[in-house]
């Protein structure tokens, strides 16, 4: 980078060694700043960050590593992989446009192999059914509001079904009867 700038110096100053030395010293400081900023992208990319880097991202995103509840069979302090998932979900929650289609699209980007079906009861309550999610900790995070965005003032009930079902089952009353969570 420094050489590229030194080549564009006008002929009036090109032969001045003190000017070249001063400009080189200044550009060298800027180069170090550019290197640090480039390293930030490499070291703090959410897919590659680990440990303290994820903690820093969590502060920026607004989600702490330590949960505000004690999950059954797990530590309240999330491991890197699960914390990365929670951070991605929080980023998507912050970008949600408020529509059911938007929520389903966000869910699919975090859990591409699972299915989310949302029903708006039009009475300030919603039913969210997640199909294919088998991880106990992920289900607990889902039930405590760490994964799905929830509109303010709307009660959300989350139901999880471990196995995929036939498409026509989604319309039946039995569809909502599996492992229902509490109202959020």
N, C-alpha and C positions, 0 to 999 in steps of 0.2 A: 504494500500500500504506500509506503513512504517513497519508494522509487518513482511511482507513478506521479506523485505530487511534485517531486523534485524535477521531473522532466517537463513540467508545464510552467516553470519559472521563466519570466521574461528575460530576454537577453541583457537587459539593463542590470539585473541582479544575479545573473547566472555565474558570473566570475567573482562574486563577493564571498570569500570563505567564511567570514563571520556570520553573514546572513544565512548561508547554507547550513552552518552548524546550529544556529538558533532555530531555524525552521525544522531541521532534522530532530532536534531535542523535543520540540513541541509536538511534532507528528509522532515521535516515539511514544510519548505519554498517551496520545490519542489512540495509538495502536494497541496499547495495553488495555485501555478501556474497551475497545472493540472486541478484543480477545475475551475479556471477562463477560461481556454481554453475549457473545457467541457461545461461550461455555454454559451460560445460564440455560439456554435453550437445550443444550445437550444433557445437562445434569438434572434439570428440573422438568423434563418432559414426563408427563404423568405415566406413560407406559414404561419408562426406564428408571424413574426415581425410586429410591429405597430409603428406609430408615428415616433419618433426620430430614432428608430432602422431601419425603412425603409429608412429614410433620409441617415443614414450612409451607408446602402447597396447601395443606389442610387449613393453616391459619389464613392464607390468602382466600381460599374458597369458602371458608366459614364452617368447617366441619372438623371436630376434634377426633383424634384416634381413640380416645377412651369414651365408651358409650355411656349414655345417661341411664342405662338399665343394666342389670346383670343377666346375660343370656344363660339359659339352661345348658350346662355342659361345656361352656366356653368361658374364656376370660373376657372381662369387659374392655380390655385393651386389645384392639384388633391387630392381627398380623398384617404384613405388607399387602398381600394379595387381596384380602378382604377389605382393607382400608382403601386400596386403590379403587375397588368396585364402589365403595361408599362415596368416595370423592367424585368419581365419574357420575354417579347418580345425582349428587348434589349440584354438579355443574349443569346437568341436564334439567334438574328442577328449576334452577335459576333461569334457564332459557325457555322454559315451557310457555306456550302461547295461551294456555287456559282452555284448550279444546280437548275433547275426548280423543279425537284422531291424533292430536299432538302428543297426548300422554301415551297412547299406544305406540307411537313412533319412537318416543324417547325410551320407553320400556324395552322395545325391540333392539335398540342400539346398545343397551346395557346387557340384556339377556336375549341374544339372538336365537337361542334354541328353545325358548319358552314362549308361551302365548298368554296375552293379557286380554281379558274381555271385561269391558266396563259397561255398567248399566246405571244411567242417571234416572233416579226415581222421581225427579222433578219436585221433590219436597225437601230439598237441602240434604238429601242423603244419596250416596252412591254405593254401588256394589262393585268391587274389583275381584275378579276371579283369575288366578294365575295357574296355568296348566303346565306341568312338566318341571316344576321347581322342587327338587328333592333335598337340597342341602338345608339342614336344620338351622344353621346360623343365618343363612340368607332369608329363610322364612321368618325368623325372629326379627331380623332387620326390617323386612317388609311389613310385619305386623306393628312395628314401633315407629313407622313413618320415615325410615331412613332411605327408602328406595323410591316410592311413588310420591309425586307432588300431590298436595291436598289443597283444594281451594279453601280459602278462609271462610269459616262459618259453615262449611259442609261436613257432614259426618260421613266417614268412609269406612265400610266394612270390607275386610280383605279375606277371601277364601282361597285356599290353595288345594290343588289337586295334583297329586304326584305324577300320575300317568296321563298320557295323552288320551283324549276321548274322541268319539266320532263327532263330526260337525253337527249332526242333527241333535245331539245331546245338549248342545249349548242353549237350545230353545226350551228345553224341558224344565219343569220345576225341580227335578232331582239334581240338576246341574249345580245349584247353589248349596246343596246339602253336605258338602265334604269339608271337613276341617275348617270351620268358620272361625275367623279371628274376632277380636273385640272391635267395637266402634272406635275409630280414631277421631 
